[in-house]
Amino acid sequence: MSRRPKTSHETAHHTCALTGNVISARDGLRLDMLRPGLADHIRALHPDIAPDAYISRKALAKERAAYIADTLMAERGDLSQLDHDVIASLAANDILTENIEEEIESGRTFGERAADAIASFGGSWTFIIAFLGFICFWMALNVAGLMGMFDPYPFILLNLVLSCVAALQAPVIMMSQKRQEEKDRRRSENDYRINLKAELEIRHLHEKIDHMLTRQWERLAEIQAIQIELMEDLASRRH
């Protein structure tokens, strides 16, 4: 299958106005082709830049990240570390989606696994039914005297056992709940990063489409004016 030959525009080389590196036309954009907000931000930082200057896509990504940071600071004030992470991912064109569950599960220690297992079993109907059966069996043995009534009524030893189980079970459940809170916090942070990046990307697309539509209308108006001039020229020649 034959490849399409590159046009002279694609093979042309330009100098990046911000870095001074030589780039091809495909690896850069003209300043006047950018959306107005980003172009004004670049002009404010680089007052001597030419209106038709070329900017490499790598340098443009950094300028765009700085522009987004300034916009967010104007809207929200100080930026958090999560905001800086999102801005950095936009500049590097990275993906923010992470498998939080797999990362958390792989990093659990033996104690954390044991706490989760005990908390899961202690909060189930299996534990409740088994524990009620154990209590009934304990009291039946002592009432019937089958083992010499080692814990007669009012079952003081049974109360001690129940108190020890409750005293040990409570901190184990709290450890498991603490890990669950940490897991929920990391999930919410990951969701925040993804939602913020999606919001910024959608805003960028809206601005870009509006800019493209505006330029298209300007070109159509210019073409229409040229057509009117040609028609007037032809009409004057006939007369």
C-alpha positions as CSV (number, residue, x, y, z in Angstrom):
1,M,0.0,0.0,0.0
2,S,1.6,3.3,-1.1
3,R,1.9,6.1,1.4
4,R,0.6,9.6,0.7
5,P,3.6,11.9,0.0
6,K,4.1,14.7,2.5
7,T,3.1,18.1,1.4
8,S,5.5,21.1,1.6
9,H,3.5,22.4,4.6
10,E,4.1,19.2,6.5
11,T,7.8,19.1,5.7
12,A,8.4,22.8,6.5
13,H,10.4,23.6,9.6
14,H,10.0,26.5,12.0
15,T,11.6,27.7,15.2
16,C,9.7,27.6,18.4
17,A,9.3,31.1,19.7
18,L,9.5,29.9,23.4
19,T,12.3,27.3,23.4
20,G,14.3,28.2,20.2
21,N,14.2,24.6,19.0
22,V,13.6,23.8,15.3
23,I,10.3,22.0,14.9
24,S,8.2,20.7,12.0
25,A,4.9,22.2,11.1
26,R,3.1,19.1,12.5
27,D,4.9,19.5,15.9
28,G,3.8,23.1,16.5
29,L,1.0,25.6,16.3
30,R,0.8,29.2,15.4
31,L,0.0,31.7,18.1
32,D,-2.9,33.2,16.2
33,M,-4.4,29.7,15.8
34,L,-4.8,29.2,19.6
35,R,-7.9,30.1,21.5
36,P,-8.0,33.7,22.7
37,G,-7.6,33.0,26.5
38,L,-4.5,30.8,26.1
39,A,-3.0,33.2,23.5
40,D,-3.5,36.2,25.7
41,H,-1.8,34.3,28.6
42,I,1.2,33.6,26.4
43,R,1.4,37.2,25.2
44,A,1.3,38.4,28.8
45,L,4.3,36.2,29.7
46,H,6.2,36.9,26.5
47,P,5.3,40.4,25.3
48,D,7.8,40.3,22.4
49,I,6.4,37.2,20.7
50,A,5.2,37.7,17.1
51,P,1.5,37.2,16.3
52,D,2.2,34.4,13.8
53,A,5.0,32.8,15.9
54,Y,5.2,29.0,16.0
55,I,5.1,27.2,19.4
56,S,6.0,23.6,19.9
57,R,3.4,21.3,21.3
58,K,5.6,20.4,24.3
59,A,6.1,24.1,25.2
60,L,2.4,24.7,24.5
61,A,1.5,22.0,27.0
62,K,3.5,23.7,29.8
63,E,2.0,27.1,28.9
64,R,-1.5,25.5,29.0
65,A,-0.8,24.0,32.4
66,A,0.3,27.4,33.7
67,Y,-2.8,29.0,32.2
68,I,-5.1,26.4,33.9
69,A,-3.3,26.9,37.2
70,D,-3.9,30.7,37.0
71,T,-7.5,30.2,36.1
72,L,-8.1,27.8,39.0
73,M,-6.4,30.1,41.4
74,A,-8.5,33.0,40.3
75,E,-11.7,30.8,40.8
76,R,-10.8,28.9,44.0
77,G,-7.8,30.7,45.6
78,D,-5.0,28.4,46.8
79,L,-4.6,25.1,45.0
80,S,-4.3,21.8,46.8
81,Q,-1.9,19.0,46.0
82,L,-4.6,17.2,44.1
83,D,-5.1,20.2,41.8
84,H,-1.4,20.4,41.1
85,D,-1.4,16.6,40.3
86,V,-4.3,17.1,37.8
87,I,-2.5,20.1,36.2
88,A,0.7,18.1,35.9
89,S,-1.1,15.2,34.3
90,L,-2.7,17.6,31.7
91,A,0.8,19.0,30.9
92,A,2.2,15.5,30.5
93,N,-0.9,14.1,28.8
94,D,-1.0,11.3,31.4
95,I,-4.0,9.1,32.5
96,L,-5.2,9.6,36.0
97,T,-7.4,6.5,36.4
98,E,-6.0,4.1,39.0
99,N,-7.1,0.7,40.3
100,I,-7.3,1.8,44.0
101,E,-8.7,-1.5,45.2
102,E,-5.8,-3.6,43.8
103,E,-3.2,-1.2,45.2
104,I,-4.8,-1.2,48.7
105,E,-5.3,-5.0,48.8
106,S,-1.7,-5.7,47.7
107,G,-0.3,-3.4,50.4
108,R,-2.2,-5.0,53.4
109,T,-0.1,-6.5,56.2
110,F,-1.0,-9.7,58.1
111,G,-2.5,-7.8,61.0
112,E,-4.7,-5.7,58.6
113,R,-5.9,-8.9,56.8
114,A,-6.7,-10.5,60.2
115,A,-8.6,-7.4,61.4
116,D,-10.6,-7.3,58.2
117,A,-11.4,-11.0,58.5
118,I,-12.4,-10.8,62.2
119,A,-14.5,-7.7,61.5
120,S,-16.3,-9.3,58.6
121,F,-17.0,-12.4,60.6
122,G,-18.1,-10.5,63.7
123,G,-20.6,-8.5,61.7
124,S,-22.4,-11.5,60.2
125,W,-25.4,-13.6,61.2
126,T,-23.1,-16.6,61.3
127,F,-21.3,-15.1,64.3
128,I,-24.5,-14.0,66.0
129,I,-26.1,-17.5,65.7
130,A,-22.9,-19.3,66.7
131,F,-22.4,-17.1,69.7
132,L,-26.0,-17.5,70.9
133,G,-25.6,-21.2,70.5
134,F,-22.3,-21.1,72.6
135,I,-24.0,-19.1,75.4
136,C,-27.0,-21.4,75.5
137,F,-24.7,-24.5,75.6
138,W,-22.6,-22.9,78.4
139,M,-25.7,-22.2,80.5
140,A,-27.3,-25.6,79.8
141,L,-24.1,-27.4,81.0
142,N,-24.0,-25.5,84.2
143,V,-27.8,-25.7,84.9
144,A,-27.8,-29.5,84.3
145,G,-24.5,-30.0,86.2
146,L,-23.1,-32.3,83.5
147,M,-19.6,-31.0,84.1
148,G,-19.8,-30.3,87.8
149,M,-21.3,-26.8,87.5
150,F,-18.0,-25.0,86.9
151,D,-19.9,-21.7,86.4
152,P,-23.1,-21.7,88.4
153,Y,-25.8,-19.1,88.2
154,P,-25.5,-16.1,87.7
155,F,-22.7,-17.3,85.3
156,I,-19.9,-15.0,86.5
157,L,-17.3,-16.7,84.3
158,L,-19.6,-16.4,81.3
159,N,-19.9,-12.7,81.9
160,L,-16.1,-12.4,82.1
161,V,-15.7,-14.3,78.8
162,L,-18.3,-12.1,77.1
163,S,-16.6,-8.9,78.5
164,C,-13.2,-10.1,77.1
165,V,-14.6,-10.9,73.7
166,A,-16.3,-7.5,73.5
167,A,-13.1,-5.7,74.7
168,L,-11.0,-7.4,72.1
169,Q,-13.5,-7.2,69.3
170,A,-14.1,-3.5,69.6
171,P,-10.5,-2.3,68.7
172,V,-10.3,-4.9,65.9
173,I,-13.5,-3.6,64.3
174,M,-12.2,0.0,64.8
175,M,-8.9,-0.9,63.0
176,S,-10.9,-2.4,60.1
177,Q,-13.2,0.7,60.0
178,K,-10.1,3.0,60.0
179,R,-8.7,1.1,56.9
180,Q,-12.1,1.4,55.3
181,E,-12.1,5.1,55.8
182,E,-8.6,5.4,54.3
183,K,-9.9,3.4,51.3
184,D,-12.9,5.6,50.9
185,R,-10.7,8.7,51.2
186,R,-8.4,7.5,48.4
187,R,-11.4,6.6,46.2
188,S,-12.8,10.1,46.7
189,E,-9.4,11.7,45.9
190,N,-9.1,9.6,42.7
191,D,-12.7,10.5,41.7
192,Y,-11.9,14.2,42.3
193,R,-8.8,14.1,40.1
194,I,-10.7,12.4,37.3
195,N,-13.7,14.7,37.5
196,L,-11.5,17.8,37.7
197,K,-9.5,16.7,34.7
198,A,-12.7,15.9,32.7
199,E,-14.1,19.3,33.6
200,L,-10.9,21.1,32.4
201,E,-10.8,19.1,29.2
202,I,-14.5,19.7,28.4
203,R,-13.9,23.5,29.1
204,H,-10.9,23.4,26.8
205,L,-12.9,21.7,24.0
206,H,-15.7,24.2,24.3
207,E,-13.3,27.1,24.1
208,K,-11.5,25.5,21.1
209,I,-14.7,24.8,19.2
210,D,-16.0,28.3,19.8
211,H,-12.7,29.7,18.6
212,M,-12.8,27.5,15.5
213,L,-16.4,28.5,14.7
214,T,-15.5,32.2,15.1
215,R,-12.5,31.8,12.7
216,Q,-14.7,29.9,10.3
217,W,-17.3,32.7,10.2
218,E,-14.5,35.2,9.7
219,R,-13.2,33.3,6.7
220,L,-16.6,32.9,5.2
221,A,-17.2,36.6,5.6
222,E,-13.8,37.3,3.9
223,I,-14.6,34.9,1.0
224,Q,-18.0,36.5,0.6
225,A,-16.4,39.9,0.4
226,I,-14.0,38.7,-2.2
227,Q,-16.8,37.2,-4.3
228,I,-18.7,40.5,-4.1
229,E,-15.7,42.4,-5.3
230,L,-15.2,40.0,-8.2
231,M,-18.8,40.2,-9.2
232,E,-18.6,44.0,-9.1
233,D,-15.4,43.9,-11.2
234,L,-17.1,41.7,-13.8
235,A,-20.2,43.9,-13.9
236,S,-18.0,47.0,-14.4
237,R,-16.2,45.4,-17.2
238,R,-19.4,44.5,-19.1
239,H,-20.5,48.1,-18.9
